[in-house]
Amino acid sequence: MTVRVQQEAFHLGAELLAHAQPTAGAVVSFLGTVRDYSDAADILAMEIEHYPGMTERELERVAQEAQRRYDILDSLIIHRYGRLAPQDPIVLVAVWSLHRAAAFDACRYLIDVLKTSAPFWKKEITPAGARWVTDCPGCRAGTQHGHVHPDVLEEC
Amino acid sequence: MISVKFFASVRERLGRANVDLELQAGSTVAEVLAQVEGITGVSLAGQHLLAARNQVHVPFTEPVADGDEIAFFPPVTGG
């Protein structure tokens, strides 16, 4: 189980080789990248802020939960922060298992859960200026867990 | 004393990244937020806010203890 939060770029192939599991029969990976458009504007760059300390802690918690739920050998999560350009990789999730089903399931679980719990925030830089991404999966998850300020529940 | 941190749009709105507060006995996270609004003169009413206590997500009813690190931030948008 490896969790890394970093500014630097990473290479999918190199990471999979570096973490290879000799007994694994399957590795499933998800690579999230910066899109060059959003709802209303072209995106020139993406700035990602995070909560140092909590971020690593939350990703480790999610990775442990995946290990508990699925029959997997190992997992790797790399998430970047700082200023990224369109097409840059943002996040890598990879899971090794004996057989493919557990690796597919655990990989999906990891990316879905980290998107709603790991403290990262994206800001889009567009020709019209900068704006925080306010996508609502996080709102919904927070609401479900009772973490959102009670005053705004009805707005989510 | 507790340390309160702010991130992303909450940090920008408050114009600061952190503040140290004297804890009022029996405070919850919601009461810490009210103290922050009092000190900064900025209302966060109507904002989508999440809270963490010692780097773990918590509801606003969570009790706060001396020495805690509390954080307020908008819903997360990573991945």
gemmi code that builds the backbone of each chain (N, CA, C; Angstrom):
import gemmi

chains = {
    "A": [
        ("MET", (0.846, -1.184, 0.000), (0.000, 0.000, 0.000), (0.886, 1.239, 0.000)),
        ("THR", (0.780, 2.028, -1.057), (1.607, 3.232, -1.134), (0.724, 4.428, -1.474)),
        ("VAL", (0.937, 5.516, -0.760), (0.212, 6.757, -1.010), (1.240, 7.862, -1.194)),
        ("ARG", (1.115, 8.612, -2.276), (2.027, 9.738, -2.487), (1.263, 10.974, -2.920)),
        ("VAL", (1.566, 12.105, -2.303), (0.970, 13.384, -2.694), (2.140, 14.256, -3.112)),
        ("GLN", (2.152, 14.700, -4.354), (3.350, 15.361, -4.879), (3.016, 16.386, -5.944)),
        ("GLN", (3.966, 17.301, -6.151), (3.810, 18.317, -7.181), (4.306, 17.781, -8.530)),
        ("GLU", (5.323, 16.953, -8.478), (6.008, 16.492, -9.680), (5.117, 15.599, -10.540)),
        ("ALA", (5.417, 15.583, -11.827), (4.739, 14.674, -12.740), (5.161, 13.237, -12.422)),
        ("PHE", (4.377, 12.269, -12.898), (4.756, 10.864, -12.754), (4.458, 10.171, -14.065)),
        ("HIS", (5.024, 9.003, -14.244), (4.809, 8.247, -15.470), (4.115, 6.924, -15.142)),
        ("LEU", (2.952, 6.745, -15.745), (2.136, 5.568, -15.439), (2.936, 4.268, -15.547)),
        ("GLY", (3.587, 4.060, -16.689), (4.308, 2.802, -16.911), (5.416, 2.585, -15.900)),
        ("ALA", (6.160, 3.652, -15.623), (7.271, 3.536, -14.674), (6.760, 3.190, -13.280)),
        ("GLU", (5.629, 3.798, -12.907), (5.080, 3.521, -11.567), (4.597, 2.074, -11.454)),
        ("LEU", (3.948, 1.581, -12.515), (3.442, 0.202, -12.461), (4.602, -0.787, -12.381)),
        ("LEU", (5.675, -0.523, -13.137), (6.850, -1.397, -13.085), (7.503, -1.358, -11.711)),
        ("ALA", (7.623, -0.150, -11.165), (8.316, 0.014, -9.880), (7.584, -0.689, -8.737)),
        ("HIS", (6.247, -0.800, -8.868), (5.463, -1.420, -7.792), (4.996, -2.820, -8.151)),
        ("ALA", (5.599, -3.427, -9.173), (5.148, -4.737, -9.660), (5.094, -5.762, -8.527)),
        ("GLN", (4.042, -6.590, -8.563), (3.854, -7.644, -7.553), (4.063, -8.988, -8.233)),
        ("PRO", (5.088, -9.747, -7.820), (5.408, -11.003, -8.505), (4.257, -12.010, -8.516)),
        ("THR", (3.424, -11.997, -7.479), (2.361, -13.001, -7.406), (1.064, -12.529, -8.068)),
        ("ALA", (1.038, -11.284, -8.536), (-0.208, -10.756, -9.100), (-0.468, -11.315, -10.493)),
        ("GLY", (-1.750, -11.587, -10.772), (-2.157, -11.980, -12.107), (-2.867, -10.852, -12.805)),
        ("ALA", (-3.105, -9.750, -12.073), (-3.843, -8.635, -12.655), (-3.387, -7.320, -12.030)),
        ("VAL", (-3.285, -6.294, -12.860), (-3.147, -4.939, -12.332), (-4.109, -4.058, -13.120)),
        ("VAL", (-4.931, -3.321, -12.373), (-5.867, -2.383, -12.992), (-5.473, -0.984, -12.536)),
        ("SER", (-5.391, -0.052, -13.492), (-5.011, 1.304, -13.111), (-5.998, 2.314, -13.671)),
        ("PHE", (-6.154, 3.416, -12.946), (-6.963, 4.544, -13.406), (-6.066, 5.769, -13.408)),
        ("LEU", (-6.073, 6.501, -14.525), (-5.290, 7.728, -14.624), (-6.246, 8.889, -14.888)),
        ("GLY", (-6.285, 9.838, -13.980), (-7.118, 11.028, -14.169), (-6.261, 12.152, -14.724)),
        ("THR", (-6.790, 12.858, -15.752), (-6.007, 13.919, -16.397), (-6.796, 15.232, -16.427)),
        ("VAL", (-6.096, 16.310, -16.689), (-6.734, 17.633, -16.753), (-7.431, 17.793, -18.105)),
        ("ARG", (-8.741, 18.072, -18.076), (-9.495, 18.347, -19.315), (-9.170, 19.751, -19.817)),
        ("ASP", (-9.355, 19.998, -21.117), (-9.071, 21.344, -21.625), (-10.344, 22.180, -21.761)),
        ("TYR", (-11.440, 21.710, -21.177), (-12.668, 22.496, -21.216), (-13.454, 22.225, -19.946)),
        ("SER", (-14.361, 23.146, -19.596), (-15.327, 22.887, -18.535), (-16.671, 23.331, -19.060)),
        ("ASP", (-17.647, 23.518, -18.189), (-19.006, 23.842, -18.627), (-19.038, 25.040, -19.567)),
        ("ALA", (-18.287, 26.062, -19.226), (-18.480, 27.321, -19.947), (-17.231, 27.901, -20.576)),
        ("ALA", (-16.076, 27.292, -20.349), (-14.864, 27.974, -20.810), (-13.738, 26.997, -21.104)),
        ("ASP", (-12.800, 27.476, -21.905), (-11.569, 26.725, -22.109), (-10.733, 26.802, -20.837)),
        ("ILE", (-9.988, 25.755, -20.587), (-9.143, 25.747, -19.392), (-7.685, 25.885, -19.808)),
        ("LEU", (-7.051, 26.923, -19.279), (-5.640, 27.157, -19.585), (-4.752, 26.376, -18.629)),
        ("ALA", (-5.200, 26.267, -17.382), (-4.424, 25.547, -16.364), (-5.354, 25.175, -15.216)),
        ("MET", (-4.882, 24.264, -14.384), (-5.647, 23.842, -13.208), (-4.729, 23.952, -11.999)),
        ("GLU", (-5.221, 24.638, -10.956), (-4.434, 24.710, -9.723), (-5.097, 23.845, -8.674)),
        ("ILE", (-4.307, 22.967, -8.076), (-4.862, 22.049, -7.076), (-4.249, 22.356, -5.713)),
        ("GLU", (-5.147, 22.670, -4.774), (-4.733, 22.925, -3.390), (-5.077, 21.694, -2.561)),
        ("HIS", (-4.341, 21.445, -1.495), (-4.706, 20.331, -0.615), (-4.404, 20.685, 0.830)),
        ("TYR", (-4.746, 19.778, 1.721), (-4.573, 19.969, 3.170), (-3.463, 19.026, 3.598)),
        ("PRO", (-2.206, 19.512, 3.595), (-1.082, 18.628, 3.894), (-1.290, 17.934, 5.245)),
        ("GLY", (-1.023, 16.687, 5.292), (-1.242, 15.925, 6.527), (-2.563, 15.183, 6.448)),
        ("MET", (-3.666, 15.925, 6.373), (-4.971, 15.257, 6.280), (-5.093, 14.501, 4.964)),
        ("THR", (-4.542, 15.073, 3.905), (-4.648, 14.423, 2.595), (-4.050, 13.016, 2.644)),
        ("GLU", (-2.804, 12.919, 3.106), (-2.140, 11.624, 3.173), (-2.920, 10.672, 4.083)),
        ("ARG", (-3.355, 11.204, 5.207), (-4.072, 10.405, 6.185), (-5.369, 9.833, 5.598)),
        ("GLU", (-6.093, 10.684, 4.868), (-7.365, 10.271, 4.285), (-7.141, 9.238, 3.171)),
        ("LEU", (-6.110, 9.458, 2.350), (-5.823, 8.497, 1.276), (-5.407, 7.150, 1.867)),
        ("GLU", (-4.623, 7.171, 2.954), (-4.226, 5.913, 3.595), (-5.443, 5.189, 4.183)),
        ("ARG", (-6.352, 5.965, 4.734), (-7.568, 5.368, 5.298), (-8.387, 4.689, 4.193)),
        ("VAL", (-8.511, 5.354, 3.061), (-9.278, 4.802, 1.941), (-8.581, 3.545, 1.395)),
        ("ALA", (-7.242, 3.592, 1.316), (-6.492, 2.433, 0.810), (-6.635, 1.236, 1.752)),
        ("GLN", (-6.617, 1.507, 3.064), (-6.802, 0.416, 4.035), (-8.192, -0.185, 3.911)),
        ("GLU", (-9.171, 0.676, 3.693), (-10.547, 0.195, 3.558), (-10.688, -0.687, 2.309)),
        ("ALA", (-10.010, -0.310, 1.219), (-10.051, -1.128, -0.003), (-9.406, -2.494, 0.249)),
        ("GLN", (-8.301, -2.465, 0.988), (-7.594, -3.711, 1.327), (-8.512, -4.633, 2.143)),
        ("ARG", (-9.330, -4.028, 2.985), (-10.227, -4.803, 3.846), (-11.413, -5.361, 3.035)),
        ("ARG", (-11.899, -4.547, 2.077), (-13.109, -4.946, 1.345), (-12.856, -5.917, 0.206)),
        ("TYR", (-11.676, -5.811, -0.413), (-11.434, -6.587, -1.639), (-10.217, -7.478, -1.467)),
        ("ASP", (-10.190, -8.560, -2.241), (-9.108, -9.538, -2.155), (-7.963, -9.076, -3.064)),
        ("ILE", (-7.230, -8.066, -2.588), (-6.168, -7.497, -3.419), (-4.803, -7.666, -2.742)),
        ("LEU", (-3.752, -7.609, -3.558), (-2.395, -7.780, -3.032), (-1.776, -6.450, -2.614)),
        ("ASP", (-2.035, -5.423, -3.412), (-1.408, -4.134, -3.103), (-2.141, -3.016, -3.842)),
        ("SER", (-1.905, -1.774, -3.404), (-2.495, -0.634, -4.102), (-1.515, 0.531, -4.092)),
        ("LEU", (-1.707, 1.408, -5.071), (-0.863, 2.603, -5.204), (-1.765, 3.785, -5.530)),
        ("ILE", (-1.609, 4.865, -4.779), (-2.337, 6.103, -5.093), (-1.307, 7.230, -5.184)),
        ("ILE", (-1.298, 7.936, -6.301), (-0.477, 9.141, -6.435), (-1.418, 10.273, -6.821)),
        ("HIS", (-1.390, 11.372, -6.089), (-2.228, 12.525, -6.422), (-1.348, 13.763, -6.428)),
        ("ARG", (-1.470, 14.563, -7.481), (-0.639, 15.760, -7.591), (-1.347, 16.992, -7.062)),
        ("TYR", (-0.565, 18.022, -6.736), (-1.104, 19.327, -6.390), (-0.241, 20.377, -7.091)),
        ("GLY", (-0.673, 21.638, -7.003), (0.068, 22.703, -7.687), (-0.576, 23.021, -9.025)),
        ("ARG", (0.199, 23.649, -9.907), (-0.355, 24.116, -11.183), (-0.124, 23.070, -12.273)),
        ("LEU", (-1.199, 22.639, -12.916), (-1.128, 21.615, -13.956), (-1.700, 22.170, -15.262)),
        ("ALA", (-1.252, 21.591, -16.371), (-1.728, 22.008, -17.694), (-2.691, 20.959, -18.241)),
        ("PRO", (-3.543, 21.350, -19.222), (-4.435, 20.355, -19.840), (-3.641, 19.132, -20.309)),
        ("GLN", (-4.226, 17.980, -20.091), (-3.641, 16.679, -20.423), (-2.645, 16.159, -19.392)),
        ("ASP", (-2.228, 17.007, -18.465), (-1.325, 16.512, -17.414), (-2.042, 15.460, -16.571)),
        ("PRO", (-1.319, 14.447, -16.119), (-1.918, 13.512, -15.176), (-2.120, 14.174, -13.809)),
        ("ILE", (-3.283, 13.937, -13.209), (-3.577, 14.457, -11.860), (-3.447, 13.352, -10.832)),
        ("VAL", (-4.065, 12.213, -11.140), (-4.164, 11.148, -10.131), (-3.966, 9.784, -10.781)),
        ("LEU", (-3.267, 8.926, -10.074), (-3.117, 7.536, -10.491), (-3.578, 6.633, -9.356)),
        ("VAL", (-4.454, 5.700, -9.683), (-4.830, 4.641, -8.742), (-4.512, 3.318, -9.426)),
        ("ALA", (-3.759, 2.461, -8.767), (-3.465, 1.139, -9.340), (-3.649, 0.079, -8.264)),
        ("VAL", (-4.170, -1.063, -8.688), (-4.442, -2.153, -7.751), (-3.944, -3.466, -8.341)),
        ("TRP", (-3.252, -4.246, -7.531), (-2.758, -5.554, -7.939), (-3.547, -6.640, -7.210)),
        ("SER", (-3.895, -7.702, -7.957), (-4.600, -8.820, -7.323), (-4.274, -10.108, -8.066)),
        ("LEU", (-4.690, -11.228, -7.493), (-4.451, -12.521, -8.139), (-5.256, -12.613, -9.422)),
        ("HIS", (-6.519, -12.183, -9.354), (-7.432, -12.265, -10.505), (-8.065, -10.902, -10.761)),
        ("ARG", (-8.553, -10.675, -11.985), (-8.931, -9.328, -12.408), (-10.115, -8.712, -11.668)),
        ("ALA", (-11.085, -9.530, -11.268), (-12.319, -8.944, -10.721), (-12.041, -8.053, -9.508)),
        ("ALA", (-11.245, -8.548, -8.587), (-10.972, -7.776, -7.363), (-10.216, -6.488, -7.697)),
        ("ALA", (-9.313, -6.559, -8.673), (-8.531, -5.369, -9.034), (-9.439, -4.311, -9.672)),
        ("PHE", (-10.332, -4.723, -10.578), (-11.285, -3.776, -11.183), (-12.144, -3.124, -10.097)),
        ("ASP", (-12.715, -3.958, -9.242), (-13.628, -3.442, -8.215), (-12.919, -2.487, -7.251)),
        ("ALA", (-11.730, -2.881, -6.810), (-11.016, -2.070, -5.816), (-10.541, -0.749, -6.437)),
        ("CYS", (-10.153, -0.784, -7.709), (-9.682, 0.434, -8.376), (-10.831, 1.438, -8.471)),
        ("ARG", (-11.989, 0.956, -8.873), (-13.177, 1.808, -8.968), (-13.549, 2.381, -7.606)),
        ("TYR", (-13.492, 1.522, -6.594), (-13.810, 1.948, -5.235), (-12.861, 3.062, -4.787)),
        ("LEU", (-11.571, 2.862, -5.006), (-10.572, 3.829, -4.548), (-10.764, 5.211, -5.184)),
        ("ILE", (-10.948, 5.250, -6.498), (-11.075, 6.564, -7.144), (-12.397, 7.222, -6.756)),
        ("ASP", (-13.461, 6.429, -6.675), (-14.762, 7.008, -6.301), (-14.724, 7.584, -4.886)),
        ("VAL", (-14.137, 6.850, -3.958), (-14.150, 7.308, -2.569), (-13.191, 8.482, -2.368)),
        ("LEU", (-12.024, 8.405, -3.009), (-11.081, 9.516, -2.774), (-11.626, 10.834, -3.329)),
        ("LYS", (-12.428, 10.761, -4.399), (-12.989, 11.986, -4.974), (-13.954, 12.686, -4.020)),
        ("THR", (-14.537, 11.936, -3.118), (-15.491, 12.567, -2.200), (-14.928, 12.760, -0.795)),
        ("SER", (-13.700, 12.279, -0.534), (-13.215, 12.429, 0.844), (-11.825, 13.061, 0.970)),
        ("ALA", (-10.952, 12.892, -0.022), (-9.597, 13.436, 0.129), (-9.625, 14.956, -0.044)),
        ("PRO", (-9.008, 15.710, 0.879), (-9.110, 17.171, 0.833), (-8.225, 17.827, -0.231)),
        ("PHE", (-8.721, 17.768, -1.466), (-8.114, 18.483, -2.602), (-9.172, 19.422, -3.159)),
        ("TRP", (-8.714, 20.559, -3.667), (-9.640, 21.503, -4.311), (-9.027, 21.989, -5.603)),
        ("LYS", (-9.835, 21.959, -6.675), (-9.360, 22.384, -7.990), (-9.823, 23.798, -8.297)),
        ("LYS", (-8.917, 24.570, -8.865), (-9.279, 25.907, -9.367), (-8.940, 25.940, -10.850)),
        ("GLU", (-9.956, 26.279, -11.661), (-9.738, 26.356, -13.109), (-9.257, 27.751, -13.481)),
        ("ILE", (-8.206, 27.791, -14.298), (-7.736, 29.068, -14.823), (-8.226, 29.133, -16.269)),
        ("THR", (-9.129, 30.090, -16.546), (-9.725, 30.219, -17.882), (-9.377, 31.607, -18.441)),
        ("PRO", (-9.633, 31.837, -19.728), (-9.354, 33.177, -20.282), (-10.121, 34.264, -19.534)),
        ("ALA", (-11.263, 33.905, -18.911), (-12.071, 34.911, -18.210), (-11.659, 35.080, -16.752)),
        ("GLY", (-10.685, 34.309, -16.297), (-10.259, 34.411, -14.902), (-10.231, 33.060, -14.219)),
        ("ALA", (-10.013, 33.090, -12.912), (-9.892, 31.844, -12.146), (-11.179, 31.577, -11.382)),
        ("ARG", (-11.530, 30.293, -11.252), (-12.712, 29.974, -10.440), (-12.571, 28.584, -9.843)),
        ("TRP", (-13.046, 28.472, -8.601), (-13.002, 27.173, -7.920), (-14.006, 26.230, -8.553)),
        ("VAL", (-13.608, 25.002, -8.723), (-14.531, 23.970, -9.193), (-15.483, 23.672, -8.041)),
        ("THR", (-16.784, 23.662, -8.338), (-17.748, 23.387, -7.265), (-18.629, 22.216, -7.655)),
        ("ASP", (-17.990, 21.226, -8.188), (-18.665, 20.013, -8.578), (-19.382, 19.455, -7.354)),
        ("CYS", (-20.519, 18.827, -7.564), (-21.261, 18.479, -6.357), (-21.133, 17.070, -5.767)),
        ("PRO", (-20.356, 16.134, -6.343), (-20.231, 14.850, -5.652), (-19.782, 15.020, -4.202)),
        ("GLY", (-18.859, 15.963, -3.990), (-18.370, 16.211, -2.633), (-19.472, 16.729, -1.729)),
        ("CYS", (-20.288, 17.640, -2.276), (-21.418, 18.165, -1.486), (-22.330, 17.024, -1.079)),
        ("ARG", (-22.652, 16.190, -2.078), (-23.601, 15.104, -1.805), (-23.048, 14.139, -0.775)),
        ("ALA", (-21.781, 13.767, -0.939), (-21.185, 12.818, 0.001), (-21.143, 13.429, 1.393)),
        ("GLY", (-20.747, 14.708, 1.445), (-20.671, 15.371, 2.736), (-22.040, 15.412, 3.394)),
        ("THR", (-23.047, 15.687, 2.593), (-24.401, 15.763, 3.124), (-24.842, 14.412, 3.669)),
        ("GLN", (-24.548, 13.370, 2.891), (-24.938, 12.029, 3.329), (-24.295, 11.673, 4.665)),
        ("HIS", (-23.055, 12.124, 4.852), (-22.352, 11.795, 6.084), (-22.609, 12.805, 7.193)),
        ("GLY", (-23.453, 13.789, 6.899), (-23.780, 14.769, 7.927), (-22.646, 15.715, 8.232)),
        ("HIS", (-21.739, 15.921, 7.257), (-20.582, 16.768, 7.515), (-20.759, 18.197, 7.028)),
        ("VAL", (-21.784, 18.423, 6.245), (-21.965, 19.755, 5.690), (-22.667, 20.651, 6.709)),
        ("HIS", (-22.262, 21.901, 6.723), (-22.885, 22.878, 7.613), (-24.402, 22.765, 7.502)),
        ("PRO", (-25.074, 22.605, 8.633), (-26.526, 22.366, 8.585), (-27.289, 23.457, 7.847)),
        ("ASP", (-26.769, 24.676, 7.849), (-27.466, 25.785, 7.184), (-27.634, 25.579, 5.687)),
        ("VAL", (-26.780, 24.745, 5.095), (-26.800, 24.678, 3.632), (-27.318, 23.354, 3.104)),
        ("LEU", (-27.791, 22.499, 3.996), (-28.228, 21.177, 3.554), (-29.210, 21.243, 2.396)),
        ("GLU", (-30.155, 22.166, 2.503), (-31.205, 22.209, 1.481), (-30.672, 22.680, 0.130)),
        ("GLU", (-29.495, 23.292, 0.118), (-28.977, 23.817, -1.149), (-28.197, 22.788, -1.949)),
        ("CYS", (-27.848, 21.678, -1.311), (-26.961, 20.725, -1.988), (-27.636, 19.964, -3.119)),
    ],
    "B": [
        ("MET", (-5.940, 26.558, 23.911), (-5.739, 27.144, 22.572), (-5.999, 26.078, 21.503)),
        ("ILE", (-6.719, 26.463, 20.474), (-6.875, 25.569, 19.326), (-6.405, 26.302, 18.066)),
        ("SER", (-5.994, 25.501, 17.090), (-5.540, 26.061, 15.831), (-6.619, 25.792, 14.785)),
        ("VAL", (-7.028, 26.832, 14.067), (-8.080, 26.678, 13.062), (-7.513, 27.005, 11.688)),
        ("LYS", (-7.715, 26.095, 10.748), (-7.172, 26.277, 9.398), (-8.297, 26.411, 8.374)),
        ("PHE", (-7.999, 27.146, 7.299), (-8.988, 27.352, 6.235), (-8.359, 27.018, 4.894)),
        ("PHE", (-9.158, 26.441, 4.018), (-8.626, 26.049, 2.713), (-9.514, 26.541, 1.562)),
        ("ALA", (-8.857, 26.677, 0.407), (-9.524, 26.962, -0.871), (-10.415, 28.207, -0.767)),
        ("SER", (-11.677, 28.108, -1.212), (-12.526, 29.302, -1.259), (-12.798, 29.871, 0.133)),
        ("VAL", (-12.764, 29.013, 1.157), (-12.993, 29.507, 2.529), (-11.805, 30.380, 2.963)),
        ("ARG", (-10.598, 29.931, 2.651), (-9.383, 30.708, 2.955), (-9.435, 32.066, 2.244)),
        ("GLU", (-9.822, 32.047, 0.967), (-9.870, 33.303, 0.210), (-10.929, 34.249, 0.757)),
        ("ARG", (-12.072, 33.674, 1.113), (-13.169, 34.510, 1.606), (-12.813, 35.172, 2.940)),
        ("LEU", (-12.122, 34.399, 3.799), (-11.748, 34.938, 5.115), (-10.488, 35.800, 5.026)),
        ("GLY", (-9.740, 35.668, 3.931), (-8.520, 36.454, 3.781), (-7.390, 35.998, 4.675)),
        ("ARG", (-7.455, 34.780, 5.174), (-6.383, 34.213, 5.999), (-6.425, 32.697, 5.967)),
        ("ALA", (-5.273, 32.087, 6.240), (-5.168, 30.623, 6.154), (-5.373, 29.950, 7.507)),
        ("ASN", (-5.213, 30.729, 8.597), (-5.379, 30.097, 9.922), (-5.572, 31.168, 10.986)),
        ("VAL", (-6.057, 30.706, 12.142), (-6.189, 31.584, 13.296), (-6.113, 30.704, 14.547)),
        ("ASP", (-5.491, 31.222, 15.604), (-5.484, 30.496, 16.881), (-6.572, 31.088, 17.770)),
        ("LEU", (-7.311, 30.215, 18.455), (-8.410, 30.682, 19.298), (-8.284, 30.122, 20.703)),
        ("GLU", (-8.744, 30.921, 21.683), (-8.927, 30.385, 23.031), (-10.219, 29.592, 23.005)),
        ("LEU", (-10.134, 28.353, 23.460), (-11.310, 27.495, 23.411), (-12.289, 27.870, 24.517)),
        ("GLN", (-13.569, 27.993, 24.151), (-14.591, 28.193, 25.157), (-15.085, 26.826, 25.594)),
        ("ALA", (-15.198, 26.640, 26.925), (-15.526, 25.313, 27.476), (-16.778, 24.745, 26.803)),
        ("GLY", (-16.726, 23.471, 26.464), (-17.882, 22.784, 25.899), (-18.180, 23.135, 24.460)),
        ("SER", (-17.218, 23.742, 23.758), (-17.471, 24.152, 22.374), (-17.590, 22.974, 21.421)),
        ("THR", (-18.407, 23.182, 20.401), (-18.473, 22.245, 19.284), (-17.823, 22.917, 18.070)),
        ("VAL", (-17.692, 22.146, 17.001), (-17.136, 22.687, 15.761), (-17.986, 23.878, 15.278)),
        ("ALA", (-19.298, 23.767, 15.403), (-20.185, 24.867, 14.965), (-19.893, 26.145, 15.754)),
        ("GLU", (-19.584, 25.984, 17.046), (-19.302, 27.171, 17.864), (-17.932, 27.775, 17.525)),
        ("VAL", (-16.986, 26.915, 17.144), (-15.687, 27.416, 16.682), (-15.893, 28.252, 15.420)),
        ("LEU", (-16.748, 27.763, 14.529), (-17.029, 28.508, 13.293), (-17.629, 29.882, 13.610)),
        ("ALA", (-18.533, 29.899, 14.573), (-19.158, 31.179, 14.955), (-18.103, 32.135, 15.511)),
        ("GLN", (-17.141, 31.591, 16.300), (-16.046, 32.416, 16.836), (-15.201, 32.997, 15.702)),
        ("VAL", (-14.925, 32.146, 14.706), (-14.131, 32.587, 13.548), (-14.858, 33.723, 12.821)),
        ("GLU", (-16.166, 33.556, 12.629), (-16.944, 34.592, 11.941), (-16.923, 35.897, 12.739)),
        ("GLY", (-16.954, 35.774, 14.065), (-16.907, 36.955, 14.932), (-15.578, 37.685, 14.813)),
        ("ILE", (-14.492, 36.914, 14.843), (-13.142, 37.509, 14.806), (-12.854, 38.155, 13.459)),
        ("THR", (-13.249, 37.468, 12.385), (-12.884, 37.958, 11.053), (-13.906, 38.961, 10.520)),
        ("GLY", (-15.101, 38.964, 11.102), (-16.151, 39.833, 10.599), (-16.716, 39.368, 9.264)),
        ("VAL", (-16.418, 38.115, 8.905), (-16.900, 37.577, 7.630), (-17.908, 36.465, 7.927)),
        ("SER", (-19.088, 36.559, 7.344), (-20.085, 35.509, 7.537), (-19.911, 34.418, 6.486)),
        ("LEU", (-19.954, 33.184, 6.956), (-19.872, 32.051, 6.022), (-21.231, 31.391, 5.834)),
        ("ALA", (-22.284, 32.054, 6.310), (-23.632, 31.512, 6.156), (-23.937, 31.312, 4.677)),
        ("GLY", (-24.565, 30.188, 4.358), (-24.934, 29.932, 2.970), (-23.830, 29.295, 2.157)),
        ("GLN", (-22.630, 29.196, 2.725), (-21.526, 28.524, 2.029), (-21.622, 27.014, 2.257)),
        ("HIS", (-21.208, 26.245, 1.265), (-21.093, 24.794, 1.474), (-19.791, 24.552, 2.220)),
        ("LEU", (-19.889, 24.119, 3.454), (-18.696, 23.960, 4.282), (-18.585, 22.547, 4.824)),
        ("LEU", (-17.364, 22.050, 4.876), (-17.070, 20.803, 5.587), (-16.113, 21.144, 6.717)),
        ("ALA", (-16.044, 20.248, 7.701), (-15.149, 20.481, 8.830), (-14.322, 19.235, 9.117)),
        ("ALA", (-13.111, 19.458, 9.638), (-12.275, 18.355, 10.100), (-11.767, 18.685, 11.497)),
        ("ARG", (-11.635, 17.656, 12.313), (-11.029, 17.808, 13.634), (-9.810, 16.895, 13.677)),
        ("ASN", (-8.659, 17.476, 13.925), (-7.399, 16.716, 13.931), (-7.264, 15.865, 12.669)),
        ("GLN", (-7.602, 16.502, 11.533), (-7.398, 15.933, 10.189), (-8.302, 14.737, 9.886)),
        ("VAL", (-9.461, 14.695, 10.549), (-10.473, 13.671, 10.243), (-11.805, 14.398, 10.026)),
        ("HIS", (-12.541, 14.018, 8.958), (-13.853, 14.637, 8.716), (-14.755, 14.455, 9.934)),
        ("VAL", (-15.446, 15.525, 10.337), (-16.401, 15.422, 11.452), (-17.643, 16.266, 11.146)),
        ("PRO", (-18.769, 15.914, 11.804), (-19.957, 16.781, 11.696), (-19.777, 18.027, 12.560)),
        ("PHE", (-20.627, 19.038, 12.316), (-20.493, 20.297, 13.054), (-20.885, 20.178, 14.524)),
        ("THR", (-21.490, 19.058, 14.884), (-21.865, 18.835, 16.282), (-20.710, 18.246, 17.096)),
        ("GLU", (-19.582, 17.957, 16.432), (-18.437, 17.339, 17.098), (-17.890, 18.247, 18.218)),
        ("PRO", (-17.677, 17.693, 19.426), (-17.050, 18.495, 20.490), (-15.580, 18.767, 20.176)),
        ("VAL", (-15.078, 19.883, 20.684), (-13.692, 20.283, 20.432), (-12.939, 20.307, 21.758)),
        ("ALA", (-11.677, 19.834, 21.746), (-10.868, 19.821, 22.967), (-9.656, 20.729, 22.799)),
        ("ASP", (-9.113, 21.181, 23.947), (-7.945, 22.061, 23.907), (-6.811, 21.380, 23.144)),
        ("GLY", (-6.114, 22.131, 22.323), (-4.998, 21.574, 21.555), (-5.406, 21.024, 20.191)),
        ("ASP", (-6.708, 20.986, 19.913), (-7.181, 20.444, 18.630), (-6.773, 21.318, 17.447)),
        ("GLU", (-6.693, 20.665, 16.282), (-6.577, 21.383, 15.017), (-7.916, 21.216, 14.297)),
        ("ILE", (-8.594, 22.332, 14.072), (-9.898, 22.316, 13.393), (-9.699, 22.937, 12.012)),
        ("ALA", (-10.388, 22.400, 11.017), (-10.273, 22.986, 9.674), (-11.659, 23.134, 9.056)),
        ("PHE", (-11.810, 24.206, 8.277), (-13.049, 24.432, 7.515), (-12.686, 24.583, 6.051)),
        ("PHE", (-13.470, 23.920, 5.202), (-13.172, 23.976, 3.770), (-14.416, 23.633, 2.965)),
        ("PRO", (-14.396, 23.969, 1.668), (-15.560, 23.630, 0.832), (-15.536, 22.141, 0.492)),
        ("PRO", (-16.639, 21.617, -0.055), (-16.639, 20.223, -0.505), (-15.437, 19.951, -1.409)),
        ("VAL", (-14.871, 18.761, -1.282), (-13.616, 18.470, -1.982), (-13.880, 18.188, -3.468)),
        ("THR", (-12.888, 18.510, -4.305), (-13.056, 18.339, -5.751), (-11.805, 17.733, -6.388)),
        ("GLY", (-11.156, 16.810, -5.656), (-9.947, 16.181, -6.203), (-10.268, 15.032, -7.139)),
        ("GLY", (-9.240, 14.293, -7.475), (-9.397, 13.118, -8.324), (-9.314, 13.470, -9.792)),
    ],
}
model = gemmi.Model(1)
for chain_id, residues in chains.items():
    chain = gemmi.Chain(chain_id)
    for i, (resn, *xyz) in enumerate(residues, 1):
        res = gemmi.Residue()
        res.name, res.seqid = resn, gemmi.SeqId(i, " ")
        for name, pos in zip(("N", "CA", "C"), xyz):
            atom = gemmi.Atom()
            atom.name, atom.element = name, gemmi.Element(name[0])
            atom.pos, atom.b_iso = gemmi.Position(*pos), 0.0
            res.add_atom(atom)
        chain.add_residue(res)
    model.add_chain(chain)
structure = gemmi.Structure()
structure.add_model(model)
structure.setup_entities()
